[in-house]
Amino acid sequence: MVNLVGVRFSYGNGVVLDDVNLKLDPGFTAIVGPNGSGKTTLLKIIAGILRPDRGEVEIDGKPVHRMKRSEISKILTLVSQDYETSFDYAVIDVVLMGGLVRGLFPNSRDVERARNILNDLGIGRLAERSFRRLSGGEKRLVLLAKALFQGVEILLVDELELHLDPGREVEVAGLLREMANSGKTIVSVFHDVNLAVSISNRLIGLRRGEIVFDVDPESDSLPELLSDLYRTEFEKFRLGNRWFVLPRIRCGILSDEG
């Protein structure tokens, strides 16, 4: 379990997170909110990449700032937006790096497992390709494969849908939902509110560094909560037990003065 108590973080004089209290249990937690609300910063603090100015982050009761990077990596990994390699590695080698945190030097079974993960993500054909020469979406899937090979209990994903076409979004979202159902803790930031609602079992709204709601995505109050979060009016409808929302587009904002 991940536990944040009174977490505050700022860049210079700008407060990005303010008094965040949050417990993350196994399951699929989605985080949504306007640009600049602190979503990515929150993931980096959970991962121990950034240290809060005030407050504490604990993983299974142990303060993250007292844990070695190698210790954290055995429990948690972050699939971020800005990963790059120093050398021109093949895709299969990038995936196999996920095992190095456990001190594993890959054998034939590890290579086979890594290839199976790539196949599960529909990118097995890229195994021998240069990671640097991949598209943004392909790199995203390789980094997810690396995280899956790492075999951690807590997986953080910064903008799950980034660079992915709709078909890949659905495949990846379904895979992560299966992992959450099997007892792992999945936490992902989303820009696509409807994708977040459709696959998560917990939805957190973040605005100006503060948690403004923490609800079940099936909650009847969700459309109103989202309208308040984004300061815009949403059209809403139900499909099964889930809400789906679309921003209401207002016409007539521009007028012909001539």
C-alpha positions in Angstrom: 0.0 0.0 0.0 1.1 3.6 -0.8 0.3 6.2 1.8 0.8 10.0 1.3 0.3 12.2 4.4 0.2 16.0 4.2 2.4 16.1 1.1 3.3 19.5 -0.1 5.6 20.3 -3.1 6.7 23.4 -4.9 8.9 24.4 -7.8 10.5 27.6 -6.6 7.7 29.8 -5.2 5.0 28.0 -7.1 3.1 25.4 -5.0 2.2 22.4 -7.1 0.8 20.0 -4.5 -0.7 21.2 -1.2 -1.5 19.0 1.8 -2.2 15.8 -0.3 -3.5 12.9 1.8 -4.0 9.7 -0.1 -4.0 6.0 0.3 -3.5 3.7 -2.7 -4.6 0.1 -2.4 -4.6 -2.7 -5.0 -6.9 -1.8 -7.9 -7.0 0.7 -10.8 -6.9 4.3 -9.7 -7.2 7.0 -12.4 -6.2 10.6 -11.8 -7.7 13.4 -13.9 -7.6 17.1 -13.8 -6.7 20.3 -15.8 -3.3 20.9 -17.2 -0.9 22.1 -14.5 -2.9 20.5 -11.7 0.1 18.5 -10.4 -0.8 15.0 -11.8 2.7 14.1 -13.1 4.4 15.7 -10.1 2.2 13.5 -7.8 3.4 10.3 -9.6 7.0 11.4 -9.4 6.7 11.9 -5.7 5.1 8.5 -5.2 8.0 7.0 -7.2 10.6 8.8 -5.0 11.9 10.7 -7.9 10.9 14.0 -6.2 10.9 14.6 -2.5 8.1 16.6 -1.0 8.9 19.9 0.8 6.6 18.7 3.6 4.8 15.5 4.5 5.6 11.8 4.0 5.2 9.1 1.4 5.3 5.5 2.6 5.3 2.2 0.7 4.1 -0.7 2.9 4.8 1.5 6.0 8.3 2.5 5.0 9.2 6.1 4.1 10.2 6.3 0.5 13.0 8.8 1.2 14.7 6.2 3.4 14.6 3.6 0.7 17.4 3.0 -1.9 16.5 3.4 -5.5 17.2 -0.3 -6.1 14.8 -1.2 -3.3 12.0 1.0 -4.7 12.5 -0.5 -8.1 11.7 -3.9 -6.9 8.3 -2.8 -5.7 7.3 0.1 -8.0 8.0 1.5 -11.4 6.9 4.6 -13.3 6.2 4.6 -17.0 6.9 8.3 -17.7 6.7 10.5 -20.7 10.4 11.4 -21.0 12.4 8.1 -20.9 15.4 7.9 -23.3 18.4 5.6 -23.4 22.0 6.7 -23.4 22.9 4.1 -26.0 21.3 2.7 -29.1 19.7 -0.4 -27.5 17.5 -2.9 -29.3 13.9 -3.1 -28.0 14.4 -6.6 -26.5 17.4 -5.2 -24.5 15.3 -2.3 -23.2 12.7 -4.8 -22.0 15.3 -7.0 -20.4 16.6 -4.1 -18.4 13.5 -4.4 -16.3 15.1 -7.5 -14.7 18.3 -5.7 -13.7 16.7 -4.2 -10.6 16.5 -7.7 -9.2 20.1 -8.5 -10.1 19.0 -10.8 -12.8 21.2 -11.4 -15.8 18.9 -12.6 -18.6 18.9 -16.2 -19.6 17.0 -17.9 -22.5 13.9 -18.1 -20.4 14.0 -14.4 -19.6 14.4 -13.6 -23.3 11.4 -15.8 -24.1 9.3 -14.1 -21.4 10.3 -10.7 -22.7 9.3 -11.6 -26.2 6.0 -13.0 -25.0 5.3 -9.7 -23.3 6.1 -7.8 -26.5 3.8 -10.1 -28.4 1.0 -9.6 -25.9 1.3 -5.9 -26.5 1.2 -6.4 -30.3 4.8 -5.3 -30.9 6.7 -8.5 -31.1 7.9 -7.5 -34.6 9.9 -4.7 -33.0 12.1 -6.8 -30.8 15.3 -6.3 -32.8 14.6 -2.7 -33.8 16.5 0.3 -32.3 14.5 1.8 -29.5 15.6 5.3 -30.5 14.1 4.9 -34.0 10.6 4.0 -32.8 7.6 6.3 -32.9 6.3 7.8 -29.7 3.5 5.3 -29.4 5.9 2.4 -30.0 8.3 3.6 -27.4 5.4 3.9 -25.0 4.5 0.2 -25.5 8.1 -0.9 -25.1 8.4 1.0 -21.8 5.2 -0.7 -20.6 6.7 -4.0 -21.7 9.8 -3.2 -19.6 7.6 -2.4 -16.6 5.6 -5.7 -17.0 8.9 -7.7 -17.2 10.1 -6.0 -14.1 7.2 -7.6 -12.3 6.4 -4.9 -9.7 3.4 -4.8 -7.5 2.8 -1.0 -8.0 2.7 0.4 -11.5 2.5 4.2 -12.2 1.6 5.4 -15.7 1.9 9.0 -16.7 -0.8 9.6 -19.4 -1.7 6.1 -20.3 -3.1 7.1 -23.7 -0.2 9.3 -24.8 0.8 8.6 -28.4 -1.5 5.5 -28.6 -4.2 5.1 -31.2 -7.6 4.1 -30.0 -7.0 0.4 -30.7 -3.8 0.3 -28.7 -5.5 2.4 -25.9 -8.1 -0.3 -25.4 -5.6 -3.2 -25.5 -3.3 -1.5 -23.0 -6.1 -0.4 -20.7 -7.6 -3.9 -20.7 -4.2 -5.4 -19.8 -3.7 -3.0 -16.9 -7.2 -3.6 -15.7 -6.5 -7.4 -15.6 -3.3 -6.6 -13.6 -5.4 -4.6 -11.2 -8.0 -7.3 -10.9 -5.2 -9.8 -10.0 -4.2 -7.7 -7.0 -1.6 -5.2 -8.3 -1.8 -1.4 -7.7 -2.2 0.5 -10.9 -2.2 4.3 -10.8 -2.5 6.2 -14.1 -2.9 9.9 -15.1 -5.4 10.5 -17.9 -6.4 13.3 -20.2 -9.2 11.2 -21.7 -11.8 11.3 -19.0 -14.1 8.7 -20.5 -11.2 6.2 -20.9 -10.4 6.8 -17.2 -14.0 6.3 -16.2 -14.5 3.2 -18.3 -11.5 1.1 -16.9 -10.8 2.4 -13.4 -12.5 1.4 -10.1 -11.4 4.7 -8.4 -11.3 8.2 -9.9 -9.4 11.1 -8.3 -9.8 14.7 -9.4 -6.8 17.0 -8.9 -6.9 20.7 -9.4 -4.3 23.3 -8.4 -2.4 20.7 -6.4 -5.4 19.6 -4.3 -7.6 16.5 -4.4 -11.1 17.8 -5.1 -12.9 14.4 -5.3 -12.1 10.8 -4.8 -15.0 8.6 -6.0 -16.2 5.4 -7.6 -16.5 6.1 -11.3 -20.1 4.7 -11.2 -21.1 7.5 -8.7 -24.2 9.4 -9.7 -22.4 12.6 -8.7 -19.6 12.2 -11.3 -20.9 14.5 -14.1 -21.3 17.4 -11.7 -17.9 16.7 -10.1 -16.2 16.7 -13.5 -18.0 19.9 -14.5 -16.7 21.6 -11.3 -13.2 20.1 -11.8 -12.8 21.4 -15.3 -14.9 24.5 -14.9 -17.0 23.6 -17.9 -20.4 22.1 -18.6 -20.6 18.5 -19.7 -23.2 16.6 -21.6 -23.7 13.2 -19.9 -25.2 9.8 -20.5 -25.0 6.4 -19.0 -24.0 3.2 -20.7 -24.5 0.2 -18.4 -23.2 1.3 -15.0 -20.8 3.9 -16.3 -21.2 7.6 -17.0 -19.8 9.1 -20.2 -19.3 12.8 -20.6 -18.6 15.3 -23.4 -17.9 19.0 -23.0 -20.8 21.0 -24.1 -19.7 23.2 -27.0 -21.3 26.6 -27.0 -22.0 28.2 -30.4 -22.3 31.9 -31.0 -19.3 33.0 -29.0 -18.0 34.8 -32.0 -20.3 37.3 -33.7 -20.1 39.2 -36.9 -19.6 42.8 -36.0 -19.7 43.9 -39.6 
